[in-house]
Amino acid sequence: MSLVLPEIDILVVADCWQSEDAPEQVVHDAIAAAAASVEADTGGAELAVMLTDDAGIQTLNANWRGFDKPTNVLSFPALQPTGKLPEGAPRMLGDIAIAYQTTRREADEEGKPFNHHLSHLAVHGFLHLVGYDHETDSDAEEMEELERQILSRLGVPDPYANQDQVN
């Protein structure tokens, strides 16, 4: 049986991402690994990832969460239809936004390669789209363990080693 992955559309909307080596491929690979690792039915579904800057994500954070400050990643799970989709209509998982400056600063502060941190944020955002969260300690532990497993397959070390809290 072959694995059917979601369709991943990546939009680079801030020029600052051009200073990094192939961020679109890093994000694509991270989400593909995450999709292959969860039991959620993501095959044939679509999601969009917006690589933005701190100003762009601050606007999203203020408008949708009421926090007027930048953050590293935001996920917006799509509302799922209750009935059958019309013929040919795409099934949407949702959207992810990742901010360059915050991602770069966190990677530098934590002494991590930028692409490792970017992979982590992409995986984290994707897991939110398929229903994982970190609202309780047990939910956070489950999500973090899954992130560790997925990232390990990508050659990324444990992102939570030597950290006291979730990003």
N, C-alpha and C positions, 0 to 999 in steps of 0.2 A: 504494500500500500504506500503510495507516495503522499507526502505531506503537502497540503495546500495552504499557503501562507496568505495573509491579507495583502491587499494592494496598498502600498505605502507611498504616499505623495509627499515629497519634501520640498518646501518652499524656503528659499533663502531671501529674507526681506531686509537684511541689514548688511551693509558692505563689510563690517568688521569681521564677519565670518571668512572673508577671503584670505585672511592672514593664517588660516589653519589649513592643514593638509587633508583634503577630502572629507569634510565633516558630514556631508550627505551620505557617504558610504559607511562611515562609522555608525551613524544613526540607523541606517537601513539594516546593517548587520546585527546591531544590538536588538532591534525590534524583531527581526526574523528569528533570532535565537530565543527571544522571550516567547514569541508566538508558538515556536516549536516545543516549548517547555511547559505550557499551561494546558489545562484540560478544556478551556473555553473554546467554543467553536468560532474560530476567526477566519477560517478558510473562505476565500472569495469576498470577505468584507473589505471595507476601505477605511483608511485613516489618513489624516494629514498631520504633518509635523511642520511647524513654522520655526525657523531659526531666525530669531529676532535679536534686538538689543535690549538693554535695561529699560530704556524709555518705552519701548513697545510693550514689554511684559509688565511694566508698572501700570500702564493704562489698562491692560487686561485685568491685572490683579485688583486695581481700584474699582473697575466697572463690575466685575463678576464676583469678587470676594470681599470687597469693602476694605482692602488693605492698600493704601496709597504708597506703595514702595515696591521696588523691584524684588524679584525672587528668581530662583534658578530654573524651575520647571513648573508648568501648569498643565493640568489635564482636564479636558472637557468631554466626558463620556456622552455619546449621542443618546437621545431618548430612543428607546426601541419601540417600534410599532407593535400594537397589540394584535392586529390582524395580519393577513397574508400580504406580502409586498406585491405591488403590481409587477407584471412581467417585465423583466429587464431592469428593474429599479435596483440600485446598489444598496447593499446593507452597510450602514455606517457604524464604525466603532466609536469614532469621535476625533478629537483634535488634541495635539500636544504643542505647547510653545516652550522653547528653551532660549534663555537669554545669554548672549555671548559674554558680556563683561562680568556678570555674576559667576558664570561657569568658570571663566578664566581665573578670576580672583580666588574662588574656592579651591581650584586645582593647585594654584600656586601656594596658597596658604597651607594646604594639606600635603604639599610636596608630592603630588600625583601627576602623572602625565595627563595632559589635557584630554586626549582621546579616551583615556580610561574613565575620567570623570564624566565626559560626554556620554559614553556608553552607559554608565550607571544611570544618568538622568533619563536617557531614552528608555531604558528598561523600566525604571521607576514609573515614568509617565505612562508607558504602555500597560503596566500592571494595574494602574488606576482605571484605565479604560475598560479592562475586563473584570472589574469588580473588587480588586484588592484595595485595602486601605490600611492605615496605621492609627486609627482612632483609639484603639485599646492596646494595652501592652501585648496581649496575645496575638492580635491582628498584626501589630508591628513586627513581632518576632517571626510570624509566618511569612510576611512579605519580605523581610530582610533576609531570611534563609533562602527563599526562592531567588531573590536578587543575587545572593552569593553564588548559588548553583549556576544560574544563567551566565553571570559574568565570568565565572571560573572556566566555562566552556569557551569563552572568548579570550582567555588568557589574561583576564583582568583580576588582580588580587582583591581580597575582601575589602570592600569599600568602607566597612564599619569597624575595621581593626583600629584600635586606639581612638575611637570616637565615643562620646557619651550620649549622643542623640542623633536622630534622623535629620537629614537635610530638609 
